[in-house]
Amino acid sequence: MKQTKGIDVDSAAWRKSSYSNSQAGECVEVAHNLPGITPVRDSKNPEGPALVFPTRAWALFVNSL
């Protein structure tokens, strides 16, 4: 079981962020299927840690860009 600060992200459905560059060098993946949280990870290191944000905080951040 992969955990990030005690949160199981094994069932996360990851997608590449639309803000990632098209050269596959600077890519961020976001999971959208975990209620109440939005994990974010580096696509070059999918087995590494994920940052986990409350979904509302993530939405406010993305909408402020």
Secondary structure, DSSP 8 states (H G I E B T S, - for coil): --EETTEE-TT--EEE-TTS-TTSSS-EEEE--STTEEEEEETT-TTS--EEEEHHHHHHHHHT-
